[in-house]
Amino acid sequence: MTIRHVVTWKLKAAEEAERAEQLAVIKGGLESLPAVIPEILALQVGVNALPGDNFDIALISDFADADALQRYVENADHQTVAAYIRSVVGGRSAVDFEV
């Protein structure tokens, strides 16, 4: 049984160029993590593709167990990416479930 960690974020910025830049930084930062955090079994990042009141970007990642997820959360490389994300988002949702 693995743990699937799903997070979505909504950016604060309204200006499209700024939003596009922030989304690129978030996506690139998250996608760099599997190379440096061995606990990540799988990771996918998607930017919202359709208009509407959706969240702007989503992360789906898999971990062997809750302890592996916690090590990921506490990892310094993850913390660096997370700090940037926190600085530009206005909303976040998350769910962790067994698969």
C-alpha positions in Angstrom: 0.0 0.0 0.0 1.4 3.4 -0.9 0.4 6.9 0.1 -0.7 9.3 -2.7 -0.1 12.9 -1.8 -2.3 15.4 -3.8 -1.9 19.1 -3.4 -3.5 22.0 -5.4 -2.7 25.7 -5.2 -4.3 28.9 -6.3 -2.0 31.8 -7.1 -2.5 35.3 -5.6 -1.3 37.2 -8.7 -3.9 38.4 -11.2 -1.6 39.5 -14.0 -1.1 36.7 -16.6 2.6 37.2 -17.2 3.4 37.1 -13.5 1.1 34.1 -13.1 2.8 32.2 -15.9 6.3 32.9 -14.5 5.2 31.7 -11.0 3.6 28.6 -12.4 6.8 27.8 -14.3 8.9 28.2 -11.2 6.6 26.1 -9.1 6.4 23.3 -11.7 10.2 23.3 -12.3 10.9 23.3 -8.6 8.5 20.4 -7.8 9.7 18.4 -10.8 13.4 18.8 -9.7 12.6 17.0 -6.4 12.6 13.3 -7.4 16.3 13.6 -8.4 17.2 14.7 -4.8 14.6 13.1 -2.6 14.7 9.3 -2.8 11.4 8.8 -0.9 9.4 10.1 -4.0 8.2 7.0 -5.9 6.4 9.0 -8.5 5.6 12.7 -9.1 3.5 14.6 -11.6 2.8 18.3 -11.8 0.0 19.8 -13.9 -0.9 23.4 -14.6 -4.7 24.0 -15.1 -5.5 23.9 -18.8 -9.1 25.1 -18.8 -10.7 28.4 -17.9 -12.9 28.7 -14.9 -12.6 28.9 -11.1 -10.2 26.0 -10.9 -7.1 25.8 -8.8 -4.0 26.8 -10.9 -1.6 23.9 -10.4 -1.6 20.4 -8.9 0.9 18.0 -7.5 0.3 14.2 -7.4 3.1 12.2 -5.7 3.5 8.7 -4.3 5.4 7.5 -1.2 6.0 4.1 0.2 4.3 5.0 3.5 3.5 7.9 5.9 7.0 8.0 7.2 8.4 8.4 3.7 6.0 11.2 3.1 7.0 12.9 6.3 10.7 12.7 5.4 9.9 14.3 2.1 8.0 17.1 3.8 10.9 17.7 6.1 13.6 17.5 3.4 15.5 20.8 2.9 15.1 20.7 -0.8 11.4 20.3 -0.5 11.3 23.1 2.1 13.0 25.5 -0.3 10.4 24.8 -3.0 7.6 25.0 -0.5 8.8 28.3 0.8 8.6 29.8 -2.7 5.1 28.3 -3.2 3.8 29.7 0.1 5.1 33.2 -1.0 2.9 33.3 -4.2 -0.2 31.3 -3.4 -3.4 32.4 -1.8 -5.1 29.0 -1.4 -4.0 25.4 -0.9 -5.8 22.1 -0.6 -4.3 18.7 0.1 -5.3 15.1 0.6 -3.2 12.0 1.4 -4.8 8.6 0.7 -3.8 4.9 0.4 -3.6 3.4 -3.1 
